[in-house]
């Protein structure tokens, strides 16, 4: 049996136990404070990194535009061969296509998410292809982006227009086939649209030559910044060769600088408008060929305020 501690010894033992417990609490507190400070530091580093990315993205200069789209559109000529142009330099201005007196020049400002653009393509593709095959007209396609709000946050309009720019640069003579295939596979509004890989699949299915870098360009969204700039420009500045016309809705269709005022689904009306406008070049008129009867369509999609 151990000896009984004196009163002073018991007091000393109690003080030692209290000191040990206090030291233990202090060590736990130091560890807790260290973890808290470390978490704050890590959080601060993460915030700084996020802010840095935002700042870099906001001040990053726009890259050059795509080749063969110096006008912010690609000009398709006879037998669907595209006109070649250099890329617009970074921060440079687009170069409008020169007006011609020997041919009908048709321009289409479109959004691949826009259902009315799909309606226009369905109604008038055969007419446009006949004009291109014969060499009677050029068709200048301007892919713009006004319906990102209708793709559940995936920015399908911008991504698909960027993909079109990729095809224009890397496989320009396949552009018409790609353009048609994009409408044949057009997603509905208020859907996420096609992924970039799916757009690559659409291009491959249309026979686009993907061996020159188009697939990588599409997947990385290389020309998305260019699309945004081209969209703002088209929607806020008078279109070249027009009297104050802006592409504030899609489709906006011009024939020799004159805006087509009819229904996108009215193939007969569109062909008659082309014929009348062509007659102004030559001073003559021509009988339009037979086309489908007109049908009603919803109003064109409007461009949101920049």
DOLONU-415704 format. One record per atom (N, C-alpha, C): residue number from 0; atom name; x, y, z. Coordinates in steps of 0.05 Angstrom, whole numbers, always signed. Last residue first. Example, Ala and Ser with C-alpha at 12.3 -4.5 7.8 and 13.67 -1.06 7.14 Angstrom:
2
   k  a   east  north     up
   1  N   +257    -45   +142
   1 CA   +273    -21   +143
   1  C   +258     +1   +157
   0  N   +264   -114   +156
   0 CA   +246    -90   +156
   0  C   +264    -66   +156
# end
This chain:
306
   k  a   east  north     up
 305  N   -531   +891  -1534
 305 CA   -504   +884  -1525
 305  C   -498   +896  -1498
 304  N   -597   +862  -1532
 304 CA   -580   +886  -1530
 304  C   -553   +879  -1521
 303  N   -607   +804  -1574
 303 CA   -608   +818  -1548
 303  C   -590   +842  -1548
 302  N   -639   +801  -1636
 302 CA   -613   +802  -1622
 302  C   -617   +816  -1596
 301  N   -694   +757  -1649
 301 CA   -683   +784  -1645
 301  C   -656   +782  -1630
 300  N   -714   +713  -1700
 300 CA   -703   +716  -1673
 300  C   -689   +743  -1670
 299  N   -773   +728  -1740
 299 CA   -744   +722  -1736
 299  C   -735   +727  -1708
 298  N   -838   +699  -1723
 298 CA   -820   +721  -1729
 298  C   -791   +714  -1725
 297  N   -858   +635  -1753
 297 CA   -855   +654  -1731
 297  C   -837   +677  -1739
 296  N   -892   +631  -1818
 296 CA   -871   +623  -1799
 296  C   -870   +643  -1776
 295  N   -935   +605  -1868
 295 CA   -929   +624  -1847
 295  C   -908   +613  -1829
 294  N   -915   +590  -1936
 294 CA   -927   +583  -1911
 294  C   -919   +603  -1890
 293  N   -922   +590  -2008
 293 CA   -912   +602  -1983
 293  C   -928   +591  -1959
 292  N   -908   +532  -2049
 292 CA   -926   +553  -2040
 292  C   -917   +564  -2013
 291  N   -844   +522  -2081
 291 CA   -866   +514  -2064
 291  C   -883   +538  -2056
 290  N   -834   +545  -2150
 290 CA   -825   +540  -2123
 290  C   -849   +533  -2106
 289  N   -812   +552  -2217
 289 CA   -833   +542  -2198
 289  C   -821   +536  -2171
 288  N   -773   +611  -2230
 288 CA   -780   +583  -2233
 288  C   -800   +575  -2212
 287  N   -791   +677  -2253
 287 CA   -782   +659  -2232
 287  C   -789   +630  -2238
 286  N   -770   +710  -2310
 286 CA   -792   +695  -2298
 286  C   -781   +676  -2277
 285  N   -736   +773  -2303
 285 CA   -737   +745  -2311
 285  C   -759   +731  -2297
 284  N   -721   +837  -2330
 284 CA   -733   +820  -2310
 284  C   -734   +792  -2321
 283  N   -669   +887  -2336
 283 CA   -688   +868  -2346
 283  C   -700   +852  -2323
 282  N   -627   +916  -2317
 282 CA   -649   +931  -2329
 282  C   -670   +913  -2341
 281  N   -589   +890  -2290
 281 CA   -588   +888  -2319
 281  C   -608   +905  -2333
 280  N   -599   +901  -2236
 280 CA   -572   +902  -2246
 280  C   -571   +904  -2276
 279  N   -653   +893  -2232
 279 CA   -643   +921  -2228
 279  C   -615   +923  -2237
 278  N   -657   +838  -2236
 278 CA   -666   +855  -2258
 278  C   -657   +884  -2256
 277  N   -642   +823  -2185
 277 CA   -624   +818  -2208
 277  C   -631   +835  -2232
 276  N   -689   +838  -2159
 276 CA   -664   +852  -2153
 276  C   -643   +847  -2174
 275  N   -725   +802  -2181
 275 CA   -730   +831  -2184
 275  C   -704   +846  -2179
 274  N   -703   +754  -2166
 274 CA   -706   +760  -2194
 274  C   -709   +789  -2198
 273  N   -705   +757  -2110
 273 CA   -679   +754  -2123
 273  C   -682   +763  -2152
 272  N   -761   +759  -2104
 272 CA   -745   +782  -2095
 272  C   -717   +781  -2108
 271  N   -775   +709  -2123
 271 CA   -784   +733  -2137
 271  C   -768   +757  -2129
 270  N   -752   +678  -2083
 270 CA   -742   +676  -2110
 270  C   -750   +700  -2127
 269  N   -784   +693  -2040
 269 CA   -755   +699  -2039
 269  C   -743   +698  -2068
 268  N   -834   +675  -2056
 268 CA   -830   +703  -2051
 268  C   -800   +711  -2051
 267  N   -825   +620  -2059
 267 CA   -833   +635  -2083
 267  C   -827   +665  -2080
 266  N   -813   +609  -2005
 266 CA   -793   +604  -2026
 266  C   -799   +620  -2051
 265  N   -825   +630  -1947
 265 CA   -838   +635  -1973
 265  C   -817   +633  -1995
 264  N   -803   +628  -1898
 264 CA   -813   +603  -1909
 264  C   -824   +606  -1937
 263  N   -790   +680  -1884
 263 CA   -768   +661  -1888
 263  C   -777   +635  -1901
 262  N   -829   +730  -1917
 262 CA   -828   +707  -1898
 262  C   -804   +689  -1904
 261  N   -794   +790  -1938
 261 CA   -815   +771  -1937
 261  C   -811   +749  -1916
 260  N   -754   +827  -1947
 260 CA   -774   +834  -1927
 260  C   -795   +812  -1923
 259  N   -685   +829  -1953
 259 CA   -709   +813  -1961
 259  C   -730   +817  -1939
 258  N   -650   +888  -1964
 258 CA   -660   +869  -1944
 258  C   -685   +855  -1954
 257  N   -600   +896  -2011
 257 CA   -627   +902  -2004
 257  C   -638   +880  -1985
 256  N   -549   +880  -2028
 256 CA   -551   +902  -2008
 256  C   -579   +909  -2000
 255  N   -560   +837  -2061
 255 CA   -548   +861  -2072
 255  C   -552   +885  -2053
 254  N   -601   +817  -2012
 254 CA   -595   +811  -2040
 254  C   -586   +836  -2053
 253  N   -597   +792  -1946
 253 CA   -593   +814  -1964
 253  C   -589   +803  -1992
 252  N   -629   +773  -1887
 252 CA   -620   +764  -1914
 252  C   -619   +789  -1932
 251  N   -625   +751  -1823
 251 CA   -625   +776  -1839
 251  C   -613   +769  -1866
 250  N   -663   +702  -1788
 250 CA   -643   +709  -1808
 250  C   -647   +737  -1819
 249  N   -646   +746  -1734
 249 CA   -638   +726  -1753
 249  C   -663   +710  -1762
 248  N   -633   +815  -1719
 248 CA   -649   +790  -1716
 248  C   -640   +771  -1738
 247  N   -602   +856  -1731
 247 CA   -611   +855  -1704
 247  C   -630   +831  -1699
 246  N   -563   +874  -1772
 246 CA   -572   +846  -1768
 246  C   -580   +843  -1739
 245  N   -584   +935  -1802
 245 CA   -568   +921  -1783
 245  C   -580   +893  -1780
 244  N   -582   +984  -1854
 244 CA   -593   +958  -1845
 244  C   -573   +946  -1824
 243  N   -565  +1033  -1877
 243 CA   -572  +1032  -1848
 243  C   -583  +1006  -1838
 242  N   -566  +1014  -1933
 242 CA   -574  +1041  -1923
 242  C   -584  +1038  -1895
 241  N   -509   +973  -1948
 241 CA   -537   +978  -1943
 241  C   -541  +1006  -1934
 240  N   -455   +963  -1953
 240 CA   -471   +963  -1977
 240  C   -500   +967  -1973
 239  N   -448   +931  -1889
 239 CA   -436   +943  -1913
 239  C   -454   +941  -1937
 238  N   -497   +947  -1840
 238 CA   -483   +927  -1855
 238  C   -472   +940  -1881
 237  N   -487   +993  -1786
 237 CA   -500   +987  -1812
 237  C   -483   +967  -1828
 236  N   -480   +961  -1722
 236 CA   -469   +978  -1743
 236  C   -483   +972  -1770
 235  N   -504   +923  -1689
 235 CA   -504   +951  -1680
 235  C   -494   +971  -1702
 234  N   -500   +871  -1707
 234 CA   -525   +880  -1695
 234  C   -526   +909  -1688
 233  N   -448   +865  -1725
 233 CA   -470   +862  -1744
 233  C   -496   +873  -1733
 232  N   -419   +874  -1677
 232 CA   -415   +891  -1700
 232  C   -439   +890  -1719
 231  N   -436   +831  -1646
 231 CA   -441   +858  -1637
 231  C   -439   +878  -1661
 230  N   -417   +789  -1678
 230 CA   -445   +791  -1672
 230  C   -452   +819  -1664
 229  N   -362   +795  -1679
 229 CA   -376   +797  -1704
 229  C   -406   +801  -1700
 228  N   -351   +786  -1625
 228 CA   -345   +812  -1637
 228  C   -361   +816  -1662
 227  N   -366   +732  -1620
 227 CA   -379   +753  -1603
 227  C   -375   +781  -1615
 226  N   -331   +708  -1657
 226 CA   -360   +707  -1661
 226  C   -374   +729  -1646
 225  N   -282   +717  -1632
 225 CA   -287   +730  -1658
 225  C   -317   +730  -1663
 224  N   -288   +684  -1588
 224 CA   -285   +713  -1584
 224  C   -291   +728  -1610
 223  N   -290   +634  -1615
 223 CA   -313   +643  -1600
 223  C   -311   +674  -1595
 222  N   -253   +605  -1644
 222 CA   -261   +631  -1655
 222  C   -286   +642  -1639
 221  N   -241   +556  -1618
 221 CA   -220   +576  -1624
 221  C   -230   +603  -1631
 220  N   -261   +512  -1589
 220 CA   -276   +537  -1592
 220  C   -258   +560  -1599
 219  N   -237   +463  -1587
 219 CA   -227   +484  -1569
 219  C   -242   +510  -1571
 218  N   -264   +435  -1627
 218 CA   -265   +426  -1600
 218  C   -256   +447  -1580
 217  N   -251   +463  -1674
 217 CA   -279   +462  -1665
 217  C   -280   +455  -1635
 216  N   -196   +453  -1678
 216 CA   -206   +481  -1677
 216  C   -234   +482  -1665
 215  N   -195   +398  -1683
 215 CA   -183   +411  -1659
 215  C   -193   +439  -1656
 214  N   -221   +395  -1734
 214 CA   -232   +382  -1710
 214  C   -221   +394  -1685
 213  N   -188   +422  -1771
 213 CA   -215   +432  -1764
 213  C   -226   +420  -1739
 212  N   -139   +403  -1788
 212 CA   -140   +417  -1763
 212  C   -168   +427  -1755
 211  N   -141   +373  -1834
 211 CA   -125   +398  -1835
 211  C   -127   +414  -1809
 210  N   -176   +331  -1836
 210 CA   -148   +325  -1832
 210  C   -130   +350  -1830
 209  N   -229   +336  -1847
 209 CA   -221   +342  -1819
 209  C   -191   +338  -1815
 208  N   -268   +355  -1896
 208 CA   -241   +345  -1893
 208  C   -231   +354  -1865
 207  N   -336   +336  -1891
 207 CA   -316   +357  -1887
 207  C   -288   +345  -1883
 206  N   -378   +302  -1896
 206 CA   -356   +299  -1915
 206  C   -335   +320  -1913
 205  N   -417   +302  -1859
 205 CA   -422   +318  -1883
 205  C   -399   +317  -1904
 204  N   -394   +274  -1818
 204 CA   -416   +261  -1833
 204  C   -423   +276  -1859
 203  N   -359   +312  -1799
 203 CA   -348   +288  -1812
 203  C   -370   +275  -1828
 202  N   -396   +349  -1778
 202 CA   -378   +357  -1800
 202  C   -367   +332  -1814
 201  N   -419   +317  -1738
 201 CA   -436   +328  -1760
 201  C   -419   +335  -1784
 200  N   -374   +309  -1706
 200 CA   -387   +287  -1719
 200  C   -405   +295  -1742
 199  N   -366   +362  -1688
 199 CA   -345   +348  -1704
 199  C   -357   +325  -1719
 198  N   -412   +365  -1658
 198 CA   -409   +382  -1681
 198  C   -387   +371  -1700
 197  N   -399   +329  -1618
 197 CA   -421   +323  -1636
 197  C   -420   +340  -1661
 196  N   -358   +357  -1593
 196 CA   -352   +331  -1606
 196  C   -374   +323  -1625
 195  N   -387   +400  -1573
 195 CA   -367   +405  -1594
 195  C   -359   +379  -1608
 194  N   -457   +381  -1569
 194 CA   -430   +386  -1558
 194  C   -411   +391  -1580
 193  N   -516   +417  -1589
 193 CA   -496   +396  -1594
 193  C   -470   +402  -1578
 192  N   -564   +439  -1539
 192 CA   -551   +439  -1565
 192  C   -532   +416  -1568
 191  N   -592   +439  -1493
 191 CA   -564   +445  -1491
 191  C   -549   +446  -1517
 190  N   -653   +475  -1507
 190 CA   -638   +451  -1503
 190  C   -609   +458  -1501
 189  N   -680   +521  -1522
 189 CA   -683   +512  -1495
 189  C   -673   +483  -1491
 188  N   -691   +499  -1591
 188 CA   -687   +520  -1570
 188  C   -693   +509  -1543
 187  N   -664   +438  -1616
 187 CA   -687   +455  -1609
 187  C   -677   +477  -1590
 186  N   -611   +431  -1665
 186 CA   -624   +425  -1639
 186  C   -647   +445  -1634
 185  N   -604   +409  -1731
 185 CA   -608   +432  -1714
 185  C   -622   +424  -1688
 184  N   -586   +378  -1773
 184 CA   -583   +367  -1746
 184  C   -588   +389  -1725
 183  N   -593   +408  -1817
 183 CA   -606   +382  -1817
 183  C   -605   +370  -1789
 182  N   -560   +450  -1804
 182 CA   -589   +454  -1802
 182  C   -604   +428  -1803
 181  N   -511   +425  -1810
 181 CA   -517   +437  -1784
 181  C   -547   +443  -1782
 180  N   -512   +412  -1864
 180 CA   -514   +390  -1844
 180  C   -520   +401  -1817
 179  N   -505   +462  -1888
 179 CA   -530   +447  -1892
 179  C   -534   +426  -1871
 178  N   -453   +473  -1870
 178 CA   -475   +491  -1864
 178  C   -502   +477  -1866
 177  N   -424   +432  -1895
 177 CA   -425   +434  -1866
 177  C   -449   +451  -1857
 176  N   -431   +445  -1949
 176 CA   -441   +419  -1939
 176  C   -443   +420  -1909
 175  N   -406   +495  -1949
 175 CA   -435   +493  -1955
 175  C   -446   +467  -1945
 174  N   -352   +483  -1936
 174 CA   -368   +499  -1918
 174  C   -398   +495  -1924
 173  N   -315   +458  -1966
 173 CA   -335   +440  -1953
 173  C   -354   +456  -1936
 172  N   -280   +496  -1980
 172 CA   -297   +486  -2001
 172  C   -318   +466  -1991
 171  N   -251   +505  -1931
 171 CA   -271   +525  -1941
 171  C   -290   +514  -1962
 170  N   -226   +480  -1883
 170 CA   -238   +465  -1906
 170  C   -259   +482  -1920
 169  N   -205   +518  -1848
 169 CA   -190   +494  -1853
 169  C   -201   +477  -1876
 168  N   -239   +564  -1846
 168 CA   -210   +566  -1847
 168  C   -197   +541  -1857
 167  N   -291   +543  -1845
 167 CA   -284   +563  -1865
 167  C   -254   +566  -1868
 166  N   -287   +511  -1800
 166 CA   -290   +498  -1826
 166  C   -283   +518  -1848
 165  N   -284   +553  -1762
 165 CA   -262   +533  -1764
 165  C   -264   +519  -1791
 164  N   -333   +578  -1768
 164 CA   -308   +592  -1775
 164  C   -285   +574  -1778
 163  N   -365   +538  -1748
 163 CA   -368   +545  -1777
 163  C   -343   +560  -1786
 162  N   -349   +540  -1695
 162 CA   -344   +516  -1711
 162  C   -346   +521  -1741
 161  N   -370   +589  -1681
 161 CA   -341   +585  -1681
 161  C   -333   +561  -1697
 160  N   -424   +576  -1685
 160 CA   -413   +596  -1703
 160  C   -383   +594  -1705
 159  N   -426   +539  -1642
 159 CA   -431   +530  -1670
 159  C   -421   +550  -1691
 158  N   -414   +573  -1599
 158 CA   -397   +550  -1605
 158  C   -401   +540  -1634
 157  N   -456   +610  -1600
 157 CA   -428   +619  -1603
 157  C   -410   +596  -1611
 156  N   -500   +575  -1592
 156 CA   -499   +593  -1615
 156  C   -470   +602  -1621
 155  N   -488   +549  -1543
 155 CA   -488   +534  -1568
 155  C   -486   +553  -1592
 154  N   -477   +559  -1489
 154 CA   -468   +578  -1510
 154  C   -467   +564  -1537
 153  N   -498   +531  -1447
 153 CA   -476   +518  -1462
 153  C   -465   +536  -1484
 152  N   -543   +551  -1421
 152 CA   -517   +558  -1411
 152  C   -493   +546  -1426
 151  N   -588   +535  -1450
 151 CA   -584   +525  -1423
 151  C   -555   +529  -1413
 150  N   -596   +561  -1498
 150 CA   -582   +535  -1499
 150  C   -573   +526  -1471
 149  N   -615   +612  -1504
 149 CA   -634   +590  -1509
 149  C   -621   +563  -1509
 148  N   -576   +649  -1500
 148 CA   -594   +647  -1477
 148  C   -613   +623  -1480
 147  N   -552   +648  -1549
 147 CA   -539   +633  -1528
 147  C   -558   +630  -1504
 146  N   -572   +673  -1595
 146 CA   -590   +656  -1580
 146  C   -575   +639  -1559
 145  N   -538   +700  -1629
 145 CA   -557   +716  -1614
 145  C   -575   +700  -1594
 144  N   -484   +701  -1667
 144 CA   -494   +687  -1642
 144  C   -513   +706  -1627
 143  N   -471   +685  -1736
 143 CA   -470   +702  -1713
 143  C   -485   +688  -1690
 142  N   -442   +672  -1798
 142 CA   -452   +659  -1773
 142  C   -449   +679  -1750
 141  N   -457   +691  -1859
 141 CA   -446   +704  -1835
 141  C   -457   +690  -1810
 140  N   -445   +674  -1924
 140 CA   -456   +665  -1899
 140  C   -442   +678  -1876
 139  N   -461   +693  -1987
 139 CA   -442   +699  -1966
 139  C   -455   +694  -1939
 138  N   -465   +666  -2049
 138 CA   -479   +667  -2023
 138  C   -458   +671  -2002
 137  N   -471   +690  -2116
 137 CA   -455   +681  -2093
 137  C   -472   +682  -2068
 136  N   -502   +668  -2177
 136 CA   -502   +683  -2152
 136  C   -479   +673  -2134
 135  N   -497   +637  -2222
 135 CA   -513   +662  -2224
 135  C   -512   +679  -2199
 134  N   -473   +588  -2224
 134 CA   -456   +612  -2223
 134  C   -471   +638  -2225
 133  N   -502   +543  -2220
 133 CA   -501   +556  -2246
 133  C   -482   +579  -2247
 132  N   -496   +530  -2166
 132 CA   -487   +511  -2186
 132  C   -484   +524  -2213
 131  N   -520   +574  -2141
 131 CA   -491   +570  -2138
 131  C   -481   +551  -2160
 130  N   -573   +568  -2157
 130 CA   -559   +592  -2164
 130  C   -529   +589  -2162
 129  N   -584   +519  -2133
 129 CA   -587   +521  -2162
 129  C   -571   +546  -2172
 128  N   -577   +532  -2079
 128 CA   -559   +513  -2092
 128  C   -560   +513  -2122
 127  N   -620   +567  -2072
 127 CA   -593   +576  -2069
 127  C   -573   +558  -2082
 126  N   -663   +531  -2080
 126 CA   -660   +555  -2097
 126  C   -631   +565  -2096
 125  N   -654   +495  -2038
 125 CA   -654   +485  -2066
 125  C   -650   +509  -2085
 124  N   -660   +528  -1992
 124 CA   -634   +515  -1998
 124  C   -633   +507  -2028
 123  N   -709   +549  -1976
 123 CA   -694   +562  -1998
 123  C   -667   +549  -2005
 122  N   -733   +520  -1935
 122 CA   -749   +530  -1956
 122  C   -733   +539  -1981
 121  N   -690   +509  -1900
 121 CA   -706   +487  -1911
 121  C   -722   +496  -1936
 120  N   -672   +560  -1887
 120 CA   -654   +541  -1901
 120  C   -671   +519  -1914
 119  N   -717   +581  -1860
 119 CA   -707   +594  -1885
 119  C   -690   +574  -1900
 118  N   -718   +545  -1817
 118 CA   -741   +546  -1835
 118  C   -732   +559  -1861
 117  N   -670   +558  -1792
 117 CA   -674   +531  -1802
 117  C   -697   +530  -1822
 116  N   -683   +610  -1777
 116 CA   -661   +606  -1796
 116  C   -663   +578  -1808
 115  N   -722   +597  -1740
 115 CA   -731   +611  -1765
 115  C   -708   +610  -1786
 114  N   -692   +575  -1699
 114 CA   -710   +558  -1714
 114  C   -719   +571  -1740
 113  N   -624   +584  -1685
 113 CA   -649   +599  -1692
 113  C   -667   +582  -1709
 112  N   -576   +562  -1678
 112 CA   -597   +554  -1659
 112  C   -624   +565  -1667
 111  N   -544   +585  -1716
 111 CA   -550   +557  -1719
 111  C   -571   +546  -1699
 110  N   -561   +645  -1745
 110 CA   -554   +633  -1719
 110  C   -562   +604  -1721
 109  N   -541   +691  -1797
 109 CA   -556   +669  -1786
 109  C   -544   +660  -1760
 108  N   -545   +729  -1853
 108 CA   -536   +731  -1825
 108  C   -553   +711  -1809
 107  N   -528   +723  -1918
 107 CA   -546   +711  -1898
 107  C   -533   +714  -1871
 106  N   -530   +752  -1982
 106 CA   -517   +751  -1956
 106  C   -537   +741  -1936
 105  N   -518   +748  -2051
 105 CA   -537   +742  -2029
 105  C   -521   +739  -2003
 104  N   -511   +779  -2110
 104 CA   -496   +774  -2085
 104  C   -516   +772  -2062
 103  N   -510   +763  -2178
 103 CA   -527   +768  -2154
 103  C   -511   +761  -2129
 102  N   -465   +795  -2223
 102 CA   -475   +771  -2209
 102  C   -492   +780  -2185
 101  N   -441   +840  -2242
 101 CA   -445   +817  -2261
 101  C   -457   +793  -2248
 100  N   -428   +878  -2207
 100 CA   -451   +884  -2225
 100  C   -457   +861  -2243
  99  N   -412   +874  -2137
  99 CA   -408   +867  -2165
  99  C   -433   +874  -2181
  98  N   -378   +901  -2079
  98 CA   -402   +896  -2095
  98  C   -396   +891  -2125
  97  N   -330   +866  -2040
  97 CA   -335   +887  -2060
  97  C   -361   +880  -2075
  96  N   -340   +854  -1971
  96 CA   -339   +843  -1998
  96  C   -346   +865  -2019
  95  N   -304   +891  -1921
  95 CA   -329   +884  -1935
  95  C   -323   +873  -1963
  94  N   -261   +867  -1874
  94 CA   -260   +880  -1901
  94  C   -286   +872  -1916
  93  N   -258   +883  -1804
  93 CA   -265   +865  -1827
  93  C   -265   +881  -1853
  92  N   -201   +909  -1770
  92 CA   -228   +913  -1779
  92  C   -234   +894  -1802
  91  N   -163   +880  -1715
  91 CA   -166   +892  -1741
  91  C   -196   +895  -1748
  90  N   -151   +853  -1669
  90 CA   -159   +881  -1666
  90  C   -163   +895  -1693
  89  N   -113   +810  -1709
  89 CA   -123   +816  -1683
  89  C   -128   +845  -1680
  88  N   -131   +812  -1780
  88 CA   -112   +813  -1758
  88  C   -126   +818  -1731
  87  N   -170   +766  -1815
  87 CA   -169   +793  -1804
  87  C   -150   +794  -1781
  86  N   -137   +723  -1862
  86 CA   -150   +727  -1836
  86  C   -149   +756  -1828
  85  N   -148   +729  -1933
  85 CA   -131   +727  -1909
  85  C   -148   +731  -1884
  84  N   -192   +689  -1973
  84 CA   -184   +715  -1963
  84  C   -165   +710  -1939
  83  N   -223   +655  -2026
  83 CA   -202   +655  -2006
  83  C   -195   +684  -1998
  82  N   -289   +632  -2035
  82 CA   -269   +652  -2041
  82  C   -248   +652  -2019
  81  N   -307   +564  -2045
  81 CA   -306   +588  -2028
  81  C   -284   +606  -2038
  80  N   -350   +530  -2088
  80 CA   -323   +536  -2082
  80  C   -322   +563  -2067
  79  N   -399   +514  -2108
  79 CA   -395   +513  -2079
  79  C   -366   +518  -2070
  78  N   -405   +524  -2161
  78 CA   -398   +497  -2153
  78  C   -389   +495  -2124
  77  N   -390   +593  -2150
  77 CA   -399   +572  -2168
  77  C   -388   +545  -2159
  76  N   -382   +610  -2080
  76 CA   -386   +616  -2108
  76  C   -395   +592  -2124
  75  N   -389   +639  -2017
  75 CA   -390   +614  -2032
  75  C   -398   +620  -2061
  74  N   -354   +674  -1971
  74 CA   -368   +677  -1997
  74  C   -366   +651  -2012
  73  N   -364   +682  -1902
  73 CA   -351   +667  -1923
  73  C   -367   +668  -1949
  72  N   -356   +740  -1860
  72 CA   -372   +719  -1873
  72  C   -355   +705  -1894
  71  N   -322   +778  -1844
  71 CA   -338   +765  -1823
  71  C   -358   +746  -1834
  70  N   -292   +787  -1888
  70 CA   -316   +804  -1885
  70  C   -333   +797  -1861
  69  N   -255   +747  -1886
  69 CA   -246   +774  -1881
  69  C   -269   +793  -1877
  68  N   -254   +691  -1884
  68 CA   -277   +705  -1874
  68  C   -269   +734  -1867
  67  N   -208   +664  -1897
  67 CA   -230   +662  -1916
  67  C   -256   +675  -1906
  66  N   -188   +651  -1829
  66 CA   -182   +655  -1858
  66  C   -207   +651  -1874
  65  N   -218   +682  -1772
  65 CA   -212   +659  -1789
  65  C   -204   +667  -1817
  64  N   -182   +735  -1737
  64 CA   -206   +721  -1746
  64  C   -198   +698  -1764
  63  N   -135   +735  -1682
  63 CA   -142   +740  -1710
  63  C   -168   +725  -1717
  62  N   -160   +748  -1615
  62 CA   -142   +736  -1634
  62  C   -151   +743  -1662
  61  N   -166   +802  -1570
  61 CA   -179   +784  -1589
  61  C   -158   +774  -1609
  60  N   -127   +803  -1510
  60 CA   -135   +814  -1536
  60  C   -147   +793  -1554
  59  N   -150   +797  -1445
  59 CA   -137   +783  -1466
  59  C   -145   +794  -1493
  58  N   -178   +819  -1404
  58 CA   -160   +837  -1418
  58  C   -145   +823  -1441
  57  N   -210   +778  -1386
  57 CA   -223   +803  -1393
  57  C   -204   +821  -1409
  56  N   -175   +737  -1374
  56 CA   -194   +733  -1395
  56  C   -206   +759  -1404
  55  N   -147   +762  -1331
  55 CA   -133   +755  -1356
  55  C   -152   +751  -1379
  54  N   -189   +767  -1294
  54 CA   -176   +791  -1305
  54  C   -161   +784  -1331
  53  N   -202   +713  -1285
  53 CA   -222   +731  -1296
  53  C   -209   +756  -1308
  52  N   -153   +694  -1265
  52 CA   -164   +683  -1290
  52  C   -184   +702  -1302
  51  N   -150   +725  -1218
  51 CA   -130   +728  -1239
  51  C   -139   +717  -1265
  50  N   -193   +706  -1189
  50 CA   -193   +734  -1198
  50  C   -173   +738  -1220
  49  N   -174   +654  -1180
  49 CA   -199   +658  -1196
  49  C   -200   +687  -1207
  48  N   -129   +665  -1149
  48 CA   -126   +651  -1175
  48  C   -150   +655  -1193
  47  N   -152   +689  -1105
  47 CA   -133   +704  -1121
  47  C   -130   +691  -1149
  46  N   -181   +645  -1086
  46 CA   -195   +669  -1095
  46  C   -177   +686  -1113
  45  N   -138   +611  -1072
  45 CA   -158   +603  -1092
  45  C   -173   +627  -1103
  44  N   -114   +641  -1032
  44 CA    -99   +634  -1057
  44  C   -118   +627  -1079
  43  N   -155   +640   -995
  43 CA   -146   +666  -1006
  43  C   -131   +661  -1032
  42  N   -156   +587   -982
  42 CA   -180   +599   -994
  42  C   -172   +625  -1008
  41  N   -105   +581   -959
  41 CA   -112   +566   -983
  41  C   -136   +579   -998
  40  N   -112   +616   -915
  40 CA    -91   +621   -936
  40  C    -98   +607   -962
  39  N   -152   +590   -887
  39 CA   -157   +617   -897
  39  C   -137   +624   -920
  38  N   -126   +542   -875
  38 CA   -150   +542   -892
  38  C   -156   +569   -904
  37  N    -86   +562   -842
  37 CA    -79   +548   -867
  37  C   -102   +548   -886
  36  N   -117   +582   -800
  36 CA   -101   +600   -816
  36  C    -93   +588   -843
  35  N   -137   +532   -781
  35 CA   -155   +554   -790
  35  C   -140   +573   -808
  34  N    -91   +504   -767
  34 CA   -108   +494   -788
  34  C   -127   +516   -799
  33  N    -72   +538   -727
  33 CA    -56   +533   -751
  33  C    -73   +523   -774
  32  N   -113   +535   -689
  32 CA   -108   +561   -702
  32  C    -91   +557   -728
  31  N   -107   +480   -675
  31 CA   -132   +490   -687
  31  C   -128   +516   -702
  30  N    -55   +481   -654
  30 CA    -61   +464   -677
  30  C    -86   +475   -692
  29  N    -64   +514   -609
  29 CA    -45   +522   -630
  29  C    -50   +506   -656
  28  N   -102   +484   -582
  28 CA   -110   +510   -592
  28  C    -91   +520   -614
  27  N    -72   +440   -567
  27 CA    -95   +436   -585
  27  C   -103   +463   -598
  26  N    -35   +466   -534
  26 CA    -25   +453   -558
  26  C    -48   +449   -578
  25  N    -69   +484   -493
  25 CA    -55   +504   -509
  25  C    -45   +492   -536
  24  N    -86   +436   -472
  24 CA   -106   +453   -485
  24  C    -92   +474   -503
  23  N    -37   +419   -451
  23 CA    -50   +403   -471
  23  C    -70   +420   -487
  22  N    -29   +458   -412
  22 CA    -10   +456   -434
  22  C    -22   +440   -458
  21  N    -71   +445   -378
  21 CA    -71   +471   -391
  21  C    -52   +471   -415
  20  N    -55   +394   -361
  20 CA    -80   +397   -376
  20  C    -81   +424   -391
  19  N     -8   +408   -334
  19 CA     -7   +390   -357
  19  C    -32   +393   -374
  18  N    -29   +441   -292
  18 CA    -10   +452   -312
  18  C     -9   +435   -337
  17  N    -61   +404   -266
  17 CA    -73   +427   -278
  17  C    -55   +439   -299
  16  N    -20   +369   -248
  16 CA    -41   +359   -266
  16  C    -55   +382   -281
  15  N     +7   +405   -215
  15 CA    +21   +393   -237
  15  C     +1   +382   -258
  14  N    -31   +416   -175
  14 CA    -21   +438   -192
  14  C     -8   +427   -217
  13  N    -37   +365   -154
  13 CA    -60   +378   -167
  13  C    -51   +400   -186
  12  N    +13   +359   -131
  12 CA     +4   +341   -152
  12  C    -19   +353   -168
  11  N    +12   +399    -92
  11 CA    +32   +400   -114
  11  C    +24   +382   -137
  10  N    -29   +381    -59
  10 CA    -32   +406    -73
  10  C    -12   +409    -96
   9  N     -6   +333    -41
   9 CA    -31   +332    -57
   9  C    -35   +358    -72
   8  N    +36   +355    -12
   8 CA    +42   +339    -36
   8  C    +17   +336    -54
   7  N     +9   +381    +29
   7 CA    +25   +397    +10
   7  C    +31   +381    -15
   6  N    -14   +337    +55
   6 CA    -31   +358    +43
   6  C    -16   +374    +23
   5  N    +19   +276    +36
   5 CA    +13   +298    +54
   5  C     -4   +319    +39
   4  N     -5   +213    +17
   4 CA     +8   +238    +10
   4  C     +0   +259    +31
   3  N    +10   +150    +45
   3 CA    -10   +171    +43
   3  C     +5   +198    +38
   2  N    +45   +100     +8
   2 CA    +43   +119    +30
   2  C    +23   +141    +24
   1  N    +12    +43    -19
   1 CA    +28    +67    -21
   1  C    +24    +85     +2
   0  N    +17    -24     +0
   0 CA     +0     +0     +0
   0  C    +18    +25     +0
# end
